[in-house]
Each structure stands twice: as structure tokens, then as C-alpha cells.
Amino acid sequence: MLFEVWAPNAARVEVVTGERTHPLAPDPDRAGWWRADAPAGPDGRYAYRLDGGAPLPDPRSRRQPDGPDGASAVVDHDAFDWALPWEGRPLPGAVLYELHVGTFTREGTFDAAIGRLPHLAALGITHVELMPVCPFPGTHGWGYEGVSLWAVHEPYGGPDGLKRFVDAAHAHGLGVVLDVVHNHLGPSGNYLPLFGPYFTDRHHTPWGDAVNLDAPGSDEVRAFLVGSALAWLRDYHLDGLRLDAVHALVDTRARHFLEELSAAVDALSESLGRPLFLIAESDLNDTRTTTPREAGGLGLAAQWNDDLHHCLHTALTGESQGYYADFAREPLAALAKTLTRVFFHDGTYSSFRGRGHGRPVDRAATPAHRFLAYSQTHDQIGNRATGDRLTPDRLALAAAVVLTSPFTPMLFMGEEWGAGTPWQFFTDHDDAELGAAITRGRRREFAEHGWAEEDVPDPQDPDTRLRSCLDWTEPDREPHARLLGWYRELIALRAAEPELTGAGLLTPPPDIGIAGGILTVRRGRFLTAVNFSDEPAEVPLSGPFADRTAAVAVAAAWLPGDPPGPDRVLRLPGRAAVVLRSTVEG
């Protein structure tokens, strides 16, 4: 088979297959590339030597059977027997479900996760969003310290395990999105700098030198990342990618890397004849991220919206520390702004940053599905000191807002039944010194906020990961079963009613009302009312819901309640939510 590798600074390159070493020759058509034909079959191990050095894994390795530090293995993607053709599932109208393979079940494998797919299909979600699955040190971790960007973590099940999971998800009608990390590699097992200028000290990120997107050699680095993204979509039949922290992709070139990537994904989509999409995690509140390329944007399909999370979290919990401060001043007013204008910080002053932040969204030209709405994510739970989740009573209110919002909803695994298990930060580094440094750093970080060291879980302790695994006996027990029913009811209502799918433009925006602790959100014939206070309250209705000739019915309710009577006043118990349907258009 053909072996080829980019190693522009090497004077001699060899590939080791079994007991044999084969020299590679410079590629006459591609500067810095080396190539050679050598015997190797499926699953055959191989590694590269640069200038007579130690054997190194292939930067484009498709499999690392012995972990990030071991030899690479040959993978024949055409050998996998896919069970059914898949026409794809587009993003508009979707409900996403963020899932971490290592804690979704105690087994922590793709095959174990397959056994829980019927639960997700019955819930009504449309896409599973897998957290990163590239190889990382040890067995268990969040996945954001991956180092082989074309391969699959072996303890999860390796390449074939991921394919089995995707095939099974598609059989249930579920699309699969994968979280990929292009902004950094993990601190252990990263051999890319030995091969070439994959990183640059021209720019710095929280993880150190930046990935090289604009310095000398960056053409090949960009091609490496684009090629990896396309391989996930093509070889694993994935439906989309979530791009981690794109604000940390420092690129000063005229054509931004994300624009190049989105164009390549769109071309692959056309070639394959099925929809593919990219979702960005971005801290910039910049509408250009999802503006079409022909209009001067980067052309991504959607982006996460942390502002909505922060508004909702402060309204539910009263927390006001750190970046919550601006949102906590008037949380319902902040929530009303994000539901109608997308970003709370759309050019306004951010006290957390000490400067203005964000850009307004052109609601007349922007589809609502381009923004993701959520009350919990892996970050917003796991980056808390003890990984504590929202309680079931708070989640019930959050679900009413998120699942009837104009935006694309996303749940975090276990949220739908109010999981009693935390989701904590955990690692599994073989390097004892590195592991100890991570533990000290995390405890020091939270000590600055008043936490005692012994109260912050040790990321390296195996029990930290075990505590984070979902308890699958909970969905059948109260109060979890009732909350699960509420999520299913809201998702089914959203799917059945075009006015609630969020597939249209942001004009007209939802009609928002605030009365004390009650937020009302009217979208066409539907009105969602949420009482964030502990006390019962009355809300006089307006618009089509005040029309005495209209019939008003309860479409869904959390806590018992009656529809408005002839006086057209809605009476809500404390911590209750209801979705009303009117026979009159808004």
C-alpha cells in the first residue's frame, strides 16, 4: 500500500511495518511530502521514523490500537458493511442531544450506548451530538485532550465501534453529529511538532502556541484539518460536526480557515447527495460566523448561544458570580432580549470582559435555527466545582422555555429525567506528574472562589468518572419519570406544530411579556407561560389569547392548572409552566 507523510524538515523518512523498515522518497509534486509503497494489510501496524529517530504514529492515523503513543494501524473503511443507506437529516427543525460516550453508560463504549438508542428515539430528539472521540491518554476523559485527529479512541470501540453506533442511530432515524477539536491538542501524546510546523508561536491560546493557520507551512496544516473533518463526515457517515471554541482559531489570512472548511463541507454534501452541517461553539457573539459566505460570512450552519443559557440559569438559580453578573441584574428582561434578539451582548458593555461585546443579529435575514438554545451543556455543568446539575423542578421550567423557543434546542444527556448524578471533570493521564499537576491546578482555581480543596473532586480519581455515569434506573422512578414525560410531551408538541419548530426567520420575533416572576412567550397560536417564582400568580392575557371568541386550550402543562376562563386571566401555581393553544392566529 501507499504510505505518505508530510515532514518538511526531515532529511530522511522511513516507515516501519512489522520487522521491516522501508525508506520513503521525496514526492516530486508536493514539497515536504514523502511517499513509498510497502506491504501492509488491514489492521497492519506501522510507524514513521524521522532522521533515524524513534518510531512515531502517523499524523493521519486512522487507528491507534495501543493508544496515542503506540504504532498506527491500517484501516480499510470500505470493508465495513453498513446496514442501510442514509439520506441524511438536516439541521432545521432539529432537537440535539449532547452525549459523552464514556459516561452515557458505566461500560463507556459505543456498543453499550447503542443499547440506549431506543430511549433517545422515544424521547423525540433528531440528532445525537457526540463529545470528542479522538484518542487521548488513558481510558477515560472528556475527550478534549485528543491527539490523533483522524482516529477513534480505542477503549470506546475504535473505528468499527463508531460505525456501528452511527449505523444503529440511523436505523432509529437519528442523525449523528461529532464534536471535533481543531484549536489545540492534548498535552500528552502530541507528536505533530516533530513532523512539521503544525503550531506557531505567533499567536497564543489558553493551551499554549496556536495551531498554525496563517504562518509559513499553514497551507498543509489547514489541509490536514479540513481533510480530517471531511473524513469524519464521509468515512463514518456522520451528519454534522460541532467545532470546539472557534474563537481560539487565530487566523489572519484573507480567507479564514472556517470559510475554507465550510466550503469544503458544502462541496462534500453535494457530492454525497445528503445534508451536512457545521455547528460552532463561539464566544464572540459574532453573526458573521453563520452568515452565508456569499454575504461575507464564514458560512457555518449554526452556533451555540451561551447568552441564552446564562439568562436562563440566573433566572432559575439567582446566581450572579463571574460572567453571570450582567445577566443576573434583570434575568427575565435579559431572557426576553435573547429570545427576541438572540444575543444579550450584541455590542453592549460586558462587565466580565470590561469592554463592549458582540454584534446585533439581522433578524430579517437570519433563520432562527442557526442558534442553539440549551439550559445545560457539558461545560456549564462540568466546569462547576462539583459538577452539579439543575434540579428537576428547575429543569421543568427551563424545558418549557428552550423547547418552545425559536431556536434549535439541545439537551445534555440525562437532563430529560433530571439526572441525580453529577457530571464532573475527570482525566486519566498515565503520566503521574501531569495528572498531579492537573489536580493541583483545578483545586487551586476553585480555592480562589472559596472552595475547600477536599470538596473539589480529584480529576485523576477513577471514582470521579464513575460518579459521572448516568444511572439508568432513574428514568423509571419519581420524580424523574414525571420530568421525562414532560420533556417527551414538549418535544412532541414542537415536532407537530410548524409554529414551534424554529425553522423560519426571526421576524416577527416572539411577543414577550413579563409580570413579576412570570415570563410569557407568544409565537403565533401558542403561548408559553413560566412562573419562575415560588408564589402563585395571575396573568391577564393579550393578543389572540384575550379574544373571547377564541377557544384556548392547554397544549402542555407542568403542574396541574386550568385554561383561562371567560376573564382571560391565566392562573399559574409557583414554579409552574404551561403552553396554551388558541384557535385565533396571532
Order of alpha helices (4+ residues) and beta strands (2+ residues): beta-beta-beta-beta-beta-beta-beta-beta-alpha-alpha-alpha-beta-alpha-beta-alpha-beta-beta-alpha-beta-alpha-beta-beta-alpha-alpha-alpha-beta-beta-beta-alpha-alpha-beta-alpha-alpha-alpha-beta-beta-beta-beta-beta-beta-beta
